[in-house]
């Protein structure tokens, strides 16, 4: 069937797969779908209209033990870990191709499950997931080990080996994309993986496991455990036979996972956590219209449920009024609509809990004296879905709750500053350090800002740039992990020194 081109066609396809029971809901262990050992399930509710899509297996400690045992047996067998890199590459490329071949189904599951617009599920999420697998696969047979400089009668070798069993816990905002950012390097380097998707959006991960087997990933190498974080996620974090835990999600959960790693086997743990990223516009910005377009997209894309969202807009006082006027105009493009309409740019937030959280922050902003410029209300409530207007607060200071805490919704705080020193001070006055944007025509100023900002990513005269070649991650309580680029391979390999005496 050809790709749907309008809302009605996407809705028809959705009704077909739902009513025909074509959505997979089980755990995936040792190459096959299985119900949870306990038989427990949880409701998978679509934020589009509040309907129950299906009931998904709710895994716990027993399932984690089986999956980790399966992953360990597969690793020890060498069926994947000892496969030549070029062979793993070929299978990874096939995996990426099959994701693209099933892109309509995967994009639809992503939108039904999480509420994001279908246009972005297709063009960003599934396409980006396939690209991540393909990039890591292509890289693996081009990464060389090292020979140390030694005396003539010695040889020193520095080699990389897969760590073993990797537990990957991924978030609900970009379910398939975040999974593949981790699966790419983890699988390419020869590890076995137990993937735990968020209970708020598990469907693409469950379906993707079957596609991996079809691509040639051996049974047991990739296992998927849906379930609640405080049950199966905790079980994986405490498991004595998990060698590495990788996580993307909130800073609160990341801190708890660090404790679990210490309480168990000191497993390697790589965390990519929250953000409260400053988007800084100077009065010499080369194009205020472009800055306004980027600022609107930086807070409204994916309903603001983005760890790098430019949620703090720092504006030099002289251009604040003009820039704010332009952003308000740009927000007309980002008004919420039905997520299955290809024209929609802003969909539903993931669930009622998140909707209530965002609304509570908006009330807090009003109570603290910030000026509510636009938005602030739930809309389309009659649909049964979870929709909220993109919201802008002006006259915000950096001590307000809406400027300090990660809201994870389409809520923008506008803060004025005078001069570069104050901009740096405000930008760095945060527990987070994930990303930052800087808008200036002054090359010297741009370089000084990039060096001064305590964040893992800095974008100059644009926002949210980069591709698979650049690392993704932050400073401070934004975590210690890096996805994408060759640096991501460091998380999934051990470094071994072998010293050989020749006489």
C-alpha positions as CSV (number, residue, x, y, z in Angstrom):
1,X,0.0,0.0,0.0
2,X,1.3,3.5,-0.8
3,X,2.0,6.0,1.9
4,X,-1.1,7.8,3.1
5,X,-1.3,11.4,2.0
6,X,-4.0,12.9,4.2
7,X,-5.6,12.6,7.7
8,X,-8.4,10.3,6.5
9,X,-6.0,7.8,5.0
10,X,-3.8,7.7,8.1
11,X,-6.9,7.3,10.3
12,X,-8.1,4.5,8.1
13,X,-4.8,2.7,8.4
14,X,-4.8,3.3,12.2
15,X,-8.2,1.8,12.5
16,X,-7.2,-1.2,10.5
17,X,-4.2,-2.1,12.6
18,X,-6.0,-1.5,15.8
19,X,-9.2,-3.4,15.1
20,X,-7.3,-6.2,13.4
21,X,-5.1,-6.6,16.5
22,X,-1.9,-6.1,14.5
23,X,-0.1,-4.1,17.2
24,X,2.4,-6.3,19.0
25,X,2.2,-6.0,22.7
26,X,4.5,-8.7,24.2
27,X,8.0,-8.7,25.5
28,X,10.6,-9.9,23.0
29,X,13.1,-12.4,24.4
30,X,15.5,-14.8,22.7
31,X,14.0,-14.1,19.3
32,X,10.3,-14.5,20.1
33,X,7.4,-12.7,21.6
34,X,6.4,-13.7,25.1
35,X,3.9,-12.6,27.6
36,X,5.2,-11.3,31.0
37,X,5.9,-14.1,33.4
38,X,3.4,-12.5,35.8
39,X,0.8,-12.2,33.1
40,X,0.4,-8.6,34.0
41,X,-0.4,-5.9,31.4
42,X,-0.8,-2.1,31.4
43,X,-3.1,0.1,29.2
44,X,-1.4,1.8,26.3
45,X,-3.5,5.0,25.9
46,X,-3.2,7.3,22.8
47,X,-3.0,11.0,23.7
48,X,-4.7,11.8,20.4
49,X,-8.1,10.9,21.7
50,X,-7.7,9.1,25.0
51,X,-8.6,5.7,23.7
52,X,-6.9,2.5,24.8
53,X,-4.9,1.2,21.9
54,X,-3.9,-2.1,23.4
55,X,-2.8,-3.7,26.7
56,X,1.0,-4.2,26.8
57,X,3.0,-6.8,28.7
58,X,4.2,-5.4,32.0
59,X,7.6,-7.0,32.7
60,X,9.3,-7.2,36.1
61,X,12.3,-8.8,37.8
62,X,11.5,-12.3,36.5
63,X,11.4,-11.2,32.9
64,X,14.6,-9.1,33.4
65,X,16.4,-12.2,34.7
66,X,15.3,-14.2,31.6
67,X,16.2,-11.5,29.1
68,X,19.6,-10.8,30.7
69,X,20.4,-14.5,30.8
70,X,19.4,-14.8,27.1
71,X,21.6,-11.8,26.2
72,X,24.6,-13.2,28.2
73,X,24.3,-16.6,26.5
74,X,24.1,-15.0,23.1
75,X,27.2,-12.9,23.9
76,X,29.2,-15.7,25.3
77,X,28.4,-17.9,22.3
78,X,30.2,-15.5,20.0
79,X,27.4,-15.7,17.4
80,X,27.3,-11.9,17.3
81,X,30.2,-10.7,19.5
82,X,32.8,-12.6,17.5
83,X,31.3,-12.0,14.1
84,X,33.7,-10.0,11.9
85,X,32.9,-6.3,11.9
86,X,32.2,-6.3,8.2
87,X,29.6,-9.0,8.8
88,X,27.9,-7.1,11.6
89,X,28.0,-4.0,9.3
90,X,26.1,-5.8,6.6
91,X,23.4,-6.9,9.1
92,X,23.1,-3.4,10.6
93,X,22.6,-1.9,7.1
94,X,19.9,-4.5,6.4
95,X,18.3,-3.6,9.7
96,X,18.3,0.1,8.7
97,X,16.8,-0.8,5.3
98,X,14.0,-2.8,6.9
99,X,13.1,0.1,9.2
100,X,12.7,2.3,6.1
101,X,10.7,-0.5,4.4
102,X,8.3,-0.5,7.3
103,X,8.4,3.3,7.9
104,X,4.6,3.9,7.5
105,X,3.7,1.3,10.1
106,X,6.4,2.5,12.5
107,X,5.6,6.2,12.1
108,X,1.9,5.5,12.7
109,X,2.7,3.5,15.9
110,X,4.9,6.4,17.1
111,X,2.2,9.0,16.5
112,X,-0.7,6.9,18.0
113,X,1.4,6.1,21.0
114,X,3.1,9.4,21.7
115,X,1.0,12.1,20.0
116,X,3.6,13.7,17.8
117,X,2.6,14.8,14.3
118,X,2.8,12.1,11.6
119,X,4.8,14.4,9.4
120,X,7.7,14.3,11.9
121,X,7.3,10.7,12.8
122,X,7.9,10.0,9.1
123,X,10.6,12.5,8.3
124,X,12.5,12.9,11.6
125,X,11.9,9.8,13.9
126,X,11.8,6.8,11.7
127,X,14.1,8.3,9.1
128,X,16.6,9.4,11.8
129,X,16.4,5.9,13.4
130,X,17.4,4.2,10.2
131,X,20.1,6.7,9.6
132,X,21.5,6.1,13.1
133,X,21.7,2.3,12.6
134,X,23.2,2.8,9.1
135,X,25.8,5.3,10.3
136,X,27.0,3.0,13.2
137,X,27.0,0.0,10.9
138,X,29.1,1.8,8.3
139,X,31.6,3.0,11.0
140,X,32.4,-0.3,12.7
141,X,34.8,-1.8,10.1
142,X,36.6,1.5,9.9
143,X,37.6,2.0,13.6
144,X,41.2,0.9,14.2
145,X,42.9,-0.2,17.4
146,X,46.3,1.2,18.4
147,X,49.9,0.2,18.8
148,X,51.8,2.0,21.6
149,X,55.2,3.5,21.0
150,X,57.6,0.9,22.6
151,X,61.2,-0.3,22.7
152,X,62.3,-2.5,19.8
153,X,61.9,-5.7,21.9
154,X,58.3,-5.0,23.0
155,X,54.9,-4.5,21.4
156,X,52.1,-2.7,23.2
157,X,48.6,-3.1,21.8
158,X,45.5,-1.1,22.8
159,X,42.4,-2.9,21.7
160,X,38.6,-2.4,22.1
161,X,36.3,-5.2,23.1
162,X,32.5,-5.2,23.5
163,X,31.4,-4.7,27.1
164,X,29.0,-7.6,27.1
165,X,25.4,-7.1,28.1
166,X,24.0,-3.6,27.7
167,X,20.7,-2.5,29.3
168,X,19.3,0.5,27.4
169,X,16.5,2.6,29.0
170,X,15.0,5.1,26.5
171,X,12.5,7.9,26.9
172,X,9.0,8.4,25.6
173,X,9.5,11.6,23.6
174,X,11.5,10.1,20.7
175,X,11.0,6.4,21.3
176,X,12.4,4.8,18.1
177,X,15.0,7.5,17.5
178,X,16.5,7.4,21.0
179,X,16.5,3.6,20.9
180,X,18.5,3.5,17.6
181,X,20.9,6.1,18.8
182,X,21.9,3.5,21.4
183,X,21.2,0.3,19.5
184,X,23.5,1.5,16.6
185,X,26.8,1.6,18.4
186,X,25.9,-1.0,21.1
187,X,25.1,-3.7,18.5
188,X,27.7,-2.6,16.0
189,X,30.5,-3.2,18.6
190,X,29.2,-6.7,19.3
191,X,27.2,-6.4,22.5
192,X,23.9,-8.0,23.4
193,X,21.2,-5.5,24.4
194,X,18.1,-5.5,26.6
195,X,16.1,-2.6,25.6
196,X,13.5,-1.1,28.0
197,X,11.2,1.4,26.3
198,X,9.1,3.9,28.3
199,X,5.8,2.5,29.4
200,X,4.3,5.7,27.9
201,X,5.4,4.8,24.3
202,X,6.6,1.2,24.0
203,X,5.1,0.1,20.7
204,X,7.8,0.9,18.1
205,X,10.5,-0.8,20.2
206,X,8.4,-4.0,20.5
207,X,7.8,-4.0,16.7
208,X,11.4,-3.1,15.9
209,X,12.7,-6.2,17.7
210,X,11.0,-8.5,15.1
211,X,12.5,-6.4,12.3
212,X,16.0,-6.9,13.8
213,X,15.6,-10.7,13.7
214,X,14.5,-10.5,10.1
215,X,17.6,-8.4,9.3
216,X,19.8,-11.2,10.7
217,X,20.4,-10.1,14.3
218,X,20.8,-13.5,16.1
219,X,18.2,-14.6,18.7
220,X,19.1,-13.3,22.2
221,X,21.2,-10.4,20.9
222,X,18.3,-7.9,21.1
223,X,15.6,-8.3,23.7
224,X,12.8,-5.8,24.5
225,X,11.1,-5.5,27.9
226,X,8.1,-3.2,28.1
227,X,7.0,-2.4,31.6
228,X,7.1,0.2,34.4
229,X,10.3,1.9,35.3
230,X,10.2,1.2,39.0
231,X,9.8,-2.5,38.2
232,X,11.7,-3.8,35.2
233,X,13.8,-0.6,34.8
234,X,15.0,-0.9,38.4
235,X,15.5,-4.7,37.9
236,X,17.9,-4.0,35.0
237,X,19.8,-1.3,36.9
238,X,20.3,-3.6,39.8
239,X,21.1,-6.7,37.8
240,X,24.5,-8.2,38.6
241,X,25.0,-9.5,35.1
242,X,24.4,-6.2,33.2
243,X,27.7,-4.7,32.3
244,X,26.6,-1.3,31.1
245,X,23.5,0.7,31.6
246,X,22.7,3.6,29.1
247,X,19.8,5.9,29.8
248,X,18.0,9.0,28.4
249,X,15.4,10.6,30.5
250,X,14.9,12.9,33.5
251,X,17.7,14.0,35.9
252,X,15.7,12.6,38.8
253,X,15.6,9.1,37.4
254,X,19.2,9.4,36.2
255,X,20.4,10.0,39.8
256,X,18.5,7.0,41.1
257,X,20.0,4.8,38.4
258,X,23.5,5.9,39.6
259,X,22.6,4.6,43.1
260,X,21.4,1.3,41.7
261,X,24.6,0.9,39.7
262,X,26.7,1.4,42.9
263,X,24.5,-0.9,44.9
264,X,24.9,-3.7,42.4
265,X,28.0,-4.5,40.4
266,X,29.4,-1.1,39.7
267,X,28.2,-1.4,36.1
268,X,29.3,1.3,33.7
269,X,26.5,3.8,33.6
270,X,26.0,6.5,30.9
271,X,23.2,9.1,31.5
272,X,21.7,11.7,29.3
273,X,19.3,13.7,31.3
274,X,17.4,17.0,31.4
275,X,18.0,20.4,30.1
276,X,16.9,24.0,30.5
277,X,18.7,25.3,27.5
278,X,19.3,29.1,26.9
279,X,18.7,30.5,23.4
280,X,20.6,33.8,23.4
281,X,19.8,36.6,21.0
282,X,22.1,39.6,20.9
283,X,21.2,43.0,19.5
284,X,23.6,42.4,16.6
285,X,21.9,39.1,15.5
286,X,22.2,38.9,11.8
287,X,18.6,38.0,11.1
288,X,15.9,38.5,13.7
289,X,13.3,36.9,11.6
290,X,15.4,33.7,11.3
291,X,16.0,33.9,15.1
292,X,12.3,34.2,15.7
293,X,11.5,31.2,13.5
294,X,14.1,29.1,15.3
295,X,13.0,30.3,18.8
296,X,9.4,29.2,18.0
297,X,10.4,25.9,16.7
298,X,12.9,25.3,19.6
299,X,10.0,25.4,22.1
300,X,7.0,24.1,20.0
301,X,8.5,21.2,18.0
302,X,7.5,17.9,19.4
303,X,5.1,19.8,21.7
304,X,8.1,21.1,23.7
305,X,8.9,17.5,24.8
306,X,12.5,17.8,23.9
307,X,15.5,17.7,26.3
308,X,17.3,20.4,24.2
309,X,14.2,22.7,23.9
310,X,15.2,26.3,23.9
311,X,13.0,27.0,26.9
312,X,14.9,30.0,28.1
313,X,15.0,32.8,25.5
314,X,17.6,35.3,26.6
315,X,17.2,38.5,24.6
316,X,19.3,41.7,24.7
317,X,17.0,44.5,25.9
318,X,17.2,46.6,22.7
319,X,15.7,43.9,20.5
320,X,13.3,42.2,22.9
321,X,10.1,43.9,21.8
322,X,10.8,43.3,18.1
323,X,11.9,39.7,18.5
324,X,8.9,38.9,20.8
325,X,6.5,40.3,18.2
326,X,8.1,38.1,15.5
327,X,7.9,35.0,17.7
328,X,4.2,35.6,18.5
329,X,3.6,35.7,14.8
330,X,5.6,32.5,14.2
331,X,3.6,30.6,16.8
332,X,0.6,30.7,14.4
333,X,2.4,28.0,12.5
334,X,2.7,25.8,15.6
335,X,-0.9,25.7,16.8
336,X,-2.0,22.1,17.8
337,X,-4.0,20.0,15.4
338,X,-4.8,16.3,14.8
339,X,-1.5,14.4,14.8
340,X,-2.6,12.2,11.9
341,X,-3.1,15.2,9.7
342,X,0.1,15.7,7.6
343,X,-0.4,19.5,7.9
344,X,-0.2,19.4,11.7
345,X,3.0,20.7,13.2
346,X,2.2,20.5,16.9
347,X,0.3,17.4,18.3
348,X,-0.7,16.1,21.7
349,X,1.4,15.9,24.8
350,X,2.1,12.3,25.8
351,X,-0.5,11.8,28.5
352,X,-2.7,13.4,31.1
353,X,0.0,13.4,33.7
354,X,2.3,15.4,31.5
355,X,-0.5,17.7,30.5
356,X,-1.3,18.4,34.1
357,X,2.4,19.0,34.8
358,X,2.7,21.6,32.1
359,X,-0.5,23.4,33.2
360,X,0.8,23.5,36.8
361,X,4.0,25.2,35.6
362,X,1.9,27.8,33.7
363,X,-0.1,28.5,36.8
364,X,3.2,28.9,38.8
365,X,4.5,31.3,36.2
366,X,1.5,33.5,36.6
367,X,1.6,33.3,40.4
368,X,5.3,34.4,40.4
369,X,4.5,37.5,38.4
370,X,5.7,36.6,34.9
371,X,3.6,38.1,32.1
372,X,1.6,35.6,30.1
373,X,1.9,36.8,26.6
374,X,0.1,34.0,24.6
375,X,-1.3,30.6,25.2
376,X,-1.5,28.9,28.6
377,X,-4.7,26.8,28.1
378,X,-5.6,23.3,27.3
379,X,-7.5,23.1,24.0
380,X,-9.4,20.5,22.0
381,X,-10.5,18.8,25.2
382,X,-13.7,17.6,23.6
383,X,-11.5,15.2,21.5
384,X,-10.5,13.3,24.6
385,X,-6.9,14.1,23.7
386,X,-4.1,16.0,25.5
387,X,-3.5,19.3,23.7
388,X,-2.1,22.6,25.0
389,X,-1.4,25.9,23.4
390,X,2.2,27.0,22.9
391,X,2.8,29.5,25.7
392,X,5.1,32.5,26.1
393,X,6.0,34.2,29.3
394,X,7.7,37.6,29.2
395,X,9.4,39.6,32.1
396,X,10.8,36.4,33.5
397,X,13.8,36.3,35.8
398,X,16.1,33.4,36.2
399,X,15.0,32.6,39.7
400,X,11.4,31.8,38.8
401,X,10.3,28.2,38.7
402,X,9.5,28.4,35.0
403,X,13.1,29.5,34.3
404,X,14.8,26.9,36.6
405,X,12.9,23.7,36.1
406,X,12.5,21.5,33.1
407,X,8.8,21.7,32.1
408,X,8.9,19.4,29.0
409,X,6.1,21.2,27.3
410,X,5.6,24.2,24.9
411,X,6.3,26.9,27.5
412,X,8.8,29.7,26.6
413,X,10.4,32.0,29.2
414,X,11.7,35.3,27.9
415,X,14.5,36.9,29.9
416,X,16.3,40.1,29.1
417,X,19.9,40.9,29.5
418,X,22.4,43.7,29.0
419,X,25.7,42.7,27.5
420,X,27.7,39.5,27.0
421,X,28.8,39.1,30.6
422,X,25.2,39.1,31.9
423,X,24.1,36.8,29.2
424,X,26.8,34.3,30.2
425,X,25.9,34.6,33.9
426,X,22.2,34.0,33.3
427,X,22.8,31.2,30.8
428,X,25.2,29.3,33.1
429,X,23.0,29.8,36.2
430,X,21.3,26.4,35.9
431,X,21.8,22.9,37.2
432,X,21.7,21.8,33.6
433,X,24.2,22.2,30.8
434,X,22.8,20.4,27.7
435,X,22.6,22.9,24.9
436,X,22.7,26.6,24.0
437,X,22.0,28.8,21.0
438,X,23.8,32.1,20.3
439,X,22.7,34.7,17.7
440,X,25.3,37.3,16.8
441,X,27.0,38.7,13.7
442,X,30.2,39.2,15.7
443,X,32.6,36.3,15.1
444,X,34.7,37.1,18.1
445,X,31.6,37.3,20.4
446,X,30.4,34.0,19.0
447,X,33.6,32.2,19.8
448,X,33.8,33.7,23.3
449,X,30.3,32.7,24.1
450,X,30.8,29.1,22.8
451,X,33.8,28.8,25.1
452,X,32.1,30.4,28.1
453,X,28.8,28.5,28.0
454,X,28.8,25.4,30.2
455,X,26.9,23.1,27.9
456,X,27.7,20.1,25.7
457,X,26.4,21.6,22.5
458,X,26.4,25.2,21.3
459,X,24.7,26.3,18.1
460,X,25.7,29.6,16.5
461,X,23.0,31.5,14.5
462,X,20.7,28.5,14.4
463,X,19.2,26.1,16.9
464,X,19.3,22.3,17.2
465,X,21.9,21.7,14.5
466,X,24.2,18.8,13.9
467,X,24.0,15.3,12.5
468,X,25.3,11.8,13.3
469,X,28.9,13.0,13.1
470,X,28.6,15.3,16.1
471,X,28.2,14.0,19.7
472,X,25.0,14.7,21.6
473,X,25.1,15.2,25.4
474,X,25.7,17.7,28.1
475,X,27.5,19.0,31.2
476,X,26.4,19.2,34.9
477,X,23.1,17.5,35.8
478,X,22.3,17.0,32.1
479,X,24.4,13.9,32.5
480,X,27.7,12.3,31.3
481,X,26.7,10.4,28.2
482,X,27.3,11.1,24.6
483,X,25.1,9.7,21.8
484,X,26.0,9.9,18.1
485,X,29.4,10.3,16.5
486,X,32.4,8.0,17.1
487,X,32.5,9.1,20.7
488,X,29.3,7.0,21.3
489,X,31.3,3.9,20.7
490,X,33.3,4.6,23.9
491,X,30.2,3.7,26.0
492,X,30.0,0.2,24.6
493,X,33.6,-1.0,24.5
494,X,36.2,-1.9,27.1
495,X,39.8,-0.8,26.4
496,X,42.4,-3.5,26.9
497,X,46.2,-3.1,27.0
498,X,48.3,-6.1,25.9
499,X,52.1,-5.8,26.4
500,X,54.2,-8.4,24.6
501,X,57.9,-9.0,25.3
502,X,59.7,-10.2,22.1
503,X,62.7,-11.8,23.8
